[in-house]
Amino acid sequence: MKREFFSVFVQAYVTEHSKPSTWSWVGITQQDENHLPRWSNNGGVDPAMINWLMKPFTPVANGWSTTAKCAANLNVPVSSAAYTFFLPCNIQINSICEKNATLFPRIWDHGLVNLK
């Protein structure tokens, strides 16, 4: 019961801080298929508490691939239909995270910025 309440609380926070009917970065990444998702900064909730599309959570079933390593939440008007899914980190979508250099993909690694 405690875990279910916490999961609902986390989803409510994400929904409240996301624009309606859009994807938003939540600050979770996963570098390879064999490890668990991790927060970009310390202090995040257990990623198992996130409302992933496919349950029980497995990376590949939730969109993870070598090119889709960042988790985003789809905020839709019916909150029970909202979910989190892996997308390519270089997609330009909203973020509910604190905006600092550690939370953005290294855009120069993707050829989006020419830093010479």
CORFEN-V144719 format. One record per pair of residues at least 4 apart in sequence whose C-alpha atoms are under 6 Angstrom apart, sorted by sequence separation. I is the first residue (numbers start at 0). GAP is how many residues later the second one is. D is the distance in whole Angstrom. If there is no record, write none. Layout:
i:I gap:GAP d:D
i:I gap:GAP d:D
This chain:
i:59 gap:4 d:5
i:63 gap:4 d:5
i:107 gap:4 d:6
i:58 gap:5 d:5
i:63 gap:5 d:6
i:106 gap:5 d:6
i:107 gap:5 d:5
i:75 gap:6 d:6
i:29 gap:7 d:4
i:74 gap:7 d:5
i:28 gap:8 d:6
i:53 gap:8 d:6
i:73 gap:8 d:5
i:28 gap:9 d:5
i:73 gap:9 d:6
i:27 gap:10 d:5
i:72 gap:10 d:6
i:27 gap:11 d:4
i:72 gap:11 d:4
i:26 gap:12 d:6
i:27 gap:12 d:6
i:71 gap:12 d:5
i:26 gap:13 d:5
i:71 gap:13 d:6
i:70 gap:14 d:5
i:70 gap:15 d:4
i:69 gap:16 d:5
i:68 gap:17 d:6
i:69 gap:17 d:6
i:67 gap:18 d:6
i:67 gap:19 d:4
i:69 gap:19 d:5
i:67 gap:20 d:4
i:66 gap:21 d:6
i:62 gap:22 d:6
i:63 gap:22 d:5
i:61 gap:23 d:5
i:62 gap:23 d:5
i:52 gap:30 d:5
i:51 gap:31 d:5
i:52 gap:31 d:6
i:50 gap:32 d:5
i:51 gap:32 d:5
i:50 gap:33 d:6
i:29 gap:39 d:5
i:28 gap:40 d:5
i:28 gap:41 d:4
i:6 gap:42 d:5
i:27 gap:42 d:6
i:28 gap:42 d:6
i:27 gap:43 d:5
i:25 gap:46 d:6
i:24 gap:47 d:4
i:23 gap:48 d:5
i:23 gap:49 d:5
i:22 gap:50 d:5
i:22 gap:51 d:4
i:21 gap:52 d:6
i:21 gap:53 d:6
i:20 gap:54 d:5
i:19 gap:55 d:6
i:20 gap:55 d:5
i:19 gap:56 d:6
i:14 gap:60 d:6
i:23 gap:69 d:6
i:23 gap:70 d:5
i:24 gap:70 d:4
i:25 gap:70 d:6
i:23 gap:71 d:5
i:16 gap:79 d:6
